[in-house]
Amino acid sequence: MNESYEVLSPWAAADPKPLNGLSPRLDDLAGKKIGLLCNNKRAAPLILDVTERLLKERYPTVQTSTFDARTFSVSALEPDRKQEFEDWIKGLDAVIASVGD
Amino acid sequence: MYDAIFIEEHDTPSVTFVFEHFQNDAMSAASSRGMPVIRFVPEAIVSECTVEETIDKAITAVFDGVVAALTKPLTAEEKSPKPREPENPPRIVFKGSLEEVNRFFYQRGWTDGLPVIPPTEADVAEMLTGTDLPPDHLVEKLEPRLGKATVEMIAVNAVMAGCLPTYMPVLIAGVHALADNPVCGMMAASTGSFSPFWLINGPVAKDANIRSTYGATSPGDIANASIGRALGLITKNGRGIRKQIEDMGVLGNPGKYTWVAAENEENSPWEPFHVDQGLKKEDSAITLMFPQSFQQMMPFGTDDKGLLATIVGSIVPARMGSFGVLLTPTNAASLADAGWSKKAVMDYIVKNAVVPDGYYKRLGLDDSKPFDRGNVVITGTADKGVILVPSPRDSEPARVFVFGGFGSWMGFLQGGPPPITRKIELPKNWAQLVKKYKNVVPNYLRY
């Protein structure tokens, strides 16, 4: 039982990933067009309903646009909708995402 | 998080709501896609919550944070995150007794909680005799962490799990299967506790003593026990999916320890599953499924009518994802003798699994809403009411597998994406390997 074992690591090596910074923030949400991204989890649309109501209460001039994902993630799991998703993003000033988790 | 990162990469600021217990998962997902500084707002809404009052209260409580996430100026780190060091662990990671090695590995989160065999140089070298590929050959980078599953990394985890070298070809094909569909990484981390179920076909099953008969998925066979275990360790140590860090399975799933069976091809009246998947009968193959649950039923009757009624009657309307029927050779023969092909059985299930009239109303629910969010084409089409709807994502939502001993019990696999099948490539020295390890089988004493 006192035998000594020199052992190899089971933890996989991984290359460093190039890291990206965030997009510049907005100075104010008033008058902006805000995207509401909703995935297919049950809580997601309910969360965004409340978010939209609160947004419009606080910023009456805000506009909203919703994108309904069919899955957990448009970019990862819906390659056929990539262009549609990109076009939607292009028309927005910012996005609030609800993934239901 | 993946969509938020995609949005930020398109020069648009974003913020994502994240359940407060899921922050580790969110950060790992963001790091894996190169944006560890992504902004999210923790909230107190459990996954899949449908209680509007709870949601209203929770979102109202954090709404200032949402506004701040979109308007508060970026920090220097958020504008340009500092590059991270490569993760290149030392090859030899520890020296110690059996107990010390186990404690060292366990405390780093590298095990499944059970003791492991210390992966020494000598044992890993023996494991590597199970493949013609060099140790540094990269089999796959596994999402989300993009850990490099090299042949040696697979062999190290295989030793830990108690594998024999004859399982290496199975494990290498299994790792390819894990990488084939991006949804597999999500399944492994899902709140739904989906577990990989591995089905083995072809000559490798007999050569490596992978059980296909009585109790195929119960403990007691080194192959069935250690193949699934090794692939679970690879998921943890390569893919980087650890419990309550990235794996947010709420209830958990015992199948995550190991869940492996060979198809009982010699007693099946039909072509084996890997042939259905386009391979040749003489090929060896591994198939990966990700069911949430496994249900067993005694059939209403053991003739074709009783068996089919049991299958169709066991399909719950609000279920999600693929459906697998596990038939014993006895039940498969009963269906075949009555003229049923495997395809005809599958088609019968899809056609007849329907939501009973008034089902949701009887439960006090609004039946105008889709209850199966795993099957996106179910609402607003002529198929409304059909439970298993073929879709572009899953053209055969019901599948049939034959394994287990002779008996009447039936099994059902519920949920997950369509099966992924990979051919197993055997090494040139396969016959010698098989000869060397074929007799590693339990010899039970009678009493």
Interface residues (C-beta under 8 A of the other chain):
Chain A: M1 N2 E3 S4 Y5 E6 V7 L8 S9 P10 W11 A12 A13 A14 D15 P16 K17 P18 L19 N20 G21 L22 S23 P24 R25 L26 D27 D28 L29 G35 L37 N39 N40 K41 R42 A43 L46 I47 V50 T51 L54 R58 A69 R70 T71 F72 S73 V74 S75 A76 L77 F85 E86 I89 K90 L92 D93 A94 V95 I96 A97 S98 V99 G100 D101
Chain B: M1 Y2 D3 A4 I5 F6 I7 E8 E9 H10 D11 T12 P13 S14 V15 T16 F17 V18 F19 F22 D25 S31 S32 R33 G34 M35 P36 V37 I38 R39 E43 I45 V46 S47 E48 C49 T50 E52 I55 D56 I59 T60 F63 V66 V67 L70 T71 K72 P73 L74 E78 K79 S80 P81 K82 P83 R84 E85 P86 E87 N88 P89 P90 R91 I92 V93 F94 K95 G96 S97 L98 E99 V101 F105 R108 W110 P118 P119 T120 E121 V124 K141 L142 R145 L146 G147 K148 A149 T150 E152 M153 V156 N157 M160 P182 V183 M186 T191 L233 N237 G238 G240 M248 R373 V376
